């Protein structure tokens, strides 16, 4: 096996002279590029889940 040349590296890695991601950013962690908002999004998700479960419990209780 041999080492790749600089030209061959660009073919293999798929990178050119610049690395850009649509919408800005660059680094992503599991698809999340704005890590500062993850906590707020998790709180919103939790509150939505609580509201949905509460609605279901109310509908079942009214059915009886």
N, C-alpha and C positions, 0 to 999 in steps of 0.2 A: 504494500500500500504506500502511496506517496502523499506528500503534502500538497494541498491545493494552492494555486497561485491566487493573487489578489483578484484577477479577472474572474477566475472560476468561483471564488467565494461569493461574488456579487450574483452570479447565476444561481448558486445553491441557496443562498439566504433570501433571495428575492428582493434585496434592498438595492436602492440606487444611490444617488448622491445625497438624498434627503429622506428622512423618515417622517411621514405625516399621517395623522389620523383625522378623518372627517369629524368636524365638531370640536376641533382643538384637542387638548389633552395630550395623550401619549401613553403614559403608564396606565395600565388597567389591572385591577385586582378582581378576577372573576367577573369581568364585564362592568365593573364599577370604576369610573374614572374620577368621580367627585367623592372622595372618601369622607369628606367633612359632613356630607348630608346623609350618610348611611344611618346614623342614630335617629335622626328625625324621621326618615322613611320607615324605620322599624317601629317607631312609636305610632306612626300613622297606620301602619299595617295592623298592629295590635289593636288599636282603637276601632278600626273597621271590623276586625274579627269579632271583638266583643259586641259591637252593635249588631252584627249579623246573627250571632248566637242568641243574643237577647231577643231579637225579633222572632226567631224560630221558637224560643221557649214561650214567648207570649202567645204566638199563634197556636201552639199545641195546648197551652193552658186554656185558651178561649174555646178550643174545640170540645173540651170536656164540659 
